[in-house]
Amino acid sequence: MRGLRIVSAVLCVLAALPSAAAADEATDAFHSALGEAYRPYREAVHYYETGNNELAEIALEEFVASWKALVARYAAMPPPGYAKDADFGKTLAAIADKAARAVGASPVEALPALRPIRSDLAALRKRNGLTVFSDCVDAMNAAMDRLWAYRQKPPGANEVPAFKAAVAATTGRYRNCLEVAPAPTRESAEFRRMLEGALASLARLEAAAEAGNAELVVSLLRELRSFDRLIWMRFG
């Protein structure tokens, strides 16, 4: 009988503990809420960078409101995936402060306040061992940033191998994001058009470099830069 009572007590304790699936769902819900807030953030940055200040301010106001709601919901009670992070609430508050500093500021002042938020969120996930599709897009954008450096100085004959390696690395990042994108994103005609268009430009870029066509290299890099920024703004 005593053995049965012990087993019963253990089962009761286990039943009271949250399941791994429930914990994952709670963390996924946080990531979903974060993604909803992150969308107008990306739009605000994009519009400030492209000189559309009126749309940037509208997007920024939406981000501030969404982030305020997210802070109120999660700062004092992190989801399971972030429960061991002592700085979780502090990070959310710091992001809110940066966004608040951008409100009403000129674009030249708003962008330096807003841009670090992207890396703040990536660092938050990284130190908790978590990844989302946004991290794939960040890696893709970083690869494109390295390739973009060739715009100022297209590769000469001796630099073609290094340039081709940079093209291959960027191509790999684009293909990876196309493969791992969440189903709704992957099935989006706009998303596939952008990713496949970028991949086609990357293929042409390697051929242009091998042919020594510096003008075409620069043109294709500019085209890729547009794809890269739009993919982040719309789906990052």
N, C-alpha and C positions, 0 to 999 in steps of 0.2 A: 504493500500500500504506500509505504514511504517513497519507494521508487516512482510510483505513479504520480504522487503529489509533486515530486521534483520535476518530472517530465512535464507535468501540467503547468507548473510555474514557469519553466523555461519557455514553453510554447506561448504563454501569455505575454512574457517579455518580448519575445520575437514578434508577436502580432502587433505589439504596441510600437515597435520601431518602424520608421518609414522605409518602404521598400526602395531598392536601387532604382526601379522604374519610376517610382513617384518622385525621387530626388532628381532624376534626369528630366522628367517632365517639368519640374519647377524651375530648373536651370534653363531649359529650353524656353519656358515662358518668359524668363528674364531676357534671354537673348532676342526673343521676338519683340519684346517691348523696346529693347535697346535698338533693334533694327528699325523700328518705326520712328524712333527719335533721330536716328542717324541719317535717315533719308533727307529731311529738310536741312540738316547740318551740311551734307554734301552739296546740296543745291545752293545753299548760302555761299559756301566757299567758291563753287564754280561760277556763280553769277558775279561775285565780287571780282574774281580773276578775269572775267570776260567783260567787265565794265557795265554790267546791268545791275546798277545799285538798287533800283527800286524793287526788283524781284529778289535781290539778295536780302534786303531788309525784311521783306515779307516772309521769306524762308527762315531767316534768323529768328524772327518772333515766334514762328511755329516750333522751331527747335527748342527755344528757351522754355516755352510752355510745356512741351513734351518732356523735356529733361526734368523740369520741376516736378512733374507728376511721377516720373520714374524715381527721383530721389526720395520723394515722400513715401513711395511704396516699398523701396528696397534698402535705402541707406542704413536704417537701423536693424534690418533683418535680411541679411544677404541670402540669396538662394543657395542650395546645398553645394553647388560647385565652387562657390566663393566663400563658404562659411569659415574657412581657416585663414582668410586674408584679413589681417588686422587693419589694413589700410583701405579696405573696400569703400567704406563710407566716406573716408577722406578723399579718395580719388573722385567719387561722384560729386562731392562738394566742390573740389578744385575745378572740375569741368564746368560746373554751373557758374563759378566765378569768372572763368575765362569767357564764357558765352555772354555773361552780363556785361563784361568790359567792352565787348564788341557792339552792343546795342547803342545806337545813336552815334557811333564813331565813324570817322571817315574810312573809306576802303583801305587806305594805307595804314590805318591804325587797327582796323577790324581784322584783317587777314593775319597779322602776327599773333593776335589773341586766339584766333580760331584754329589755325593750322595745327598747333601742337595737340589738339584734342584727338586727332586721328591716332597719333602715336601713343597717347595716354590710354586709349581704349585697347590698342594692340598689346601694350605692356601689361594692362590689367588681365587680359586673357592669358598672356604668356606665362606670367608668374603663378597663375593658377592651373596651368597645364591644360588649357582649353583652347579650342580653335573653332572658328565659324568661317563661312564662305568669304567674309570680308577679309580674312587673313590671306586667302588665296589671291584675292584682287590686289591686296597690298604688295604681295611678293611679285605679282605680275607688273604692277606699276613701277616697283623698284628696279626690275630688270629693264623696263623700258627707259627709265631715267638714265641708266648706264649706257644704253644704246644711243639715247638722245644726245649724249656728249659729242658724238661724231658729227652732229649737224654743223658745228663750228669749223670742223676740220675733217672732211670726208677722208676715208682711209686711202693711203697711197699703196703702191704695189706691195711693199714690205709689211703693211699693216692689215692686209686682207685676211690672213689667217686669224688674227685676234678679233677682227670685226666679225668674221663668220662665226666664231665661237660665241660672241655676244648675241648675234642673231639667233643662233641655235638655242642659247639659254632662254632668250625672250620667247621664242617659239614654244619651247617646252612649258613655260609658265602659262602661256595662253591656252595651250592644249589641255593642260591640267585643269584650269578653271572651267573650260568647256565641259570636261568630263565630270568634275565633282560638284558642279553647281546644283543647288536644290532643284527638284523636279519643276516647280512653277517657273523658275528662272530659266532652266535649261530648255523648257518647252516654249519659251517666249520667242516669237519670230524676230523681235527687235534684238534680243540678246544674241541669238544665233547669227543674225545678219552682221552684227558688229564684230563678234569673235571670228567668224569665218572671213569677213572682209579684212580684218587685221592679219589673219594667218596668210591670206593671199598676198597681202602687201609685204609681209615678211619673206615669203618665197621669192618675190620679185626683187626684194632688197639684196638678197644674197647674190642673185644673178647680176644685178647692176654693179655690185662691188667687184665681182670677178671680171666684168667687162671694163672696169675702170671708168664707169659713167658717173662722175661725181655729182652732176646736176640732178640725175635721176635719184641718186642716193639721198640727197637733201630733200627732194620732193616727196619721196616715199617716207622718210623720217617724219616730215611734217604731217603727212596723212596718218601715220601711225600714232603720232602724238594726239591728234584729234580723237581717234578711236579710243586711245588709252584713257583720256580724260572723261570722255562721254560714258565709257563703260563704268568707271568709278562713280561718276555722278548718278547714273541711272540704276546701277546694280551692285555697287560696292558696299 
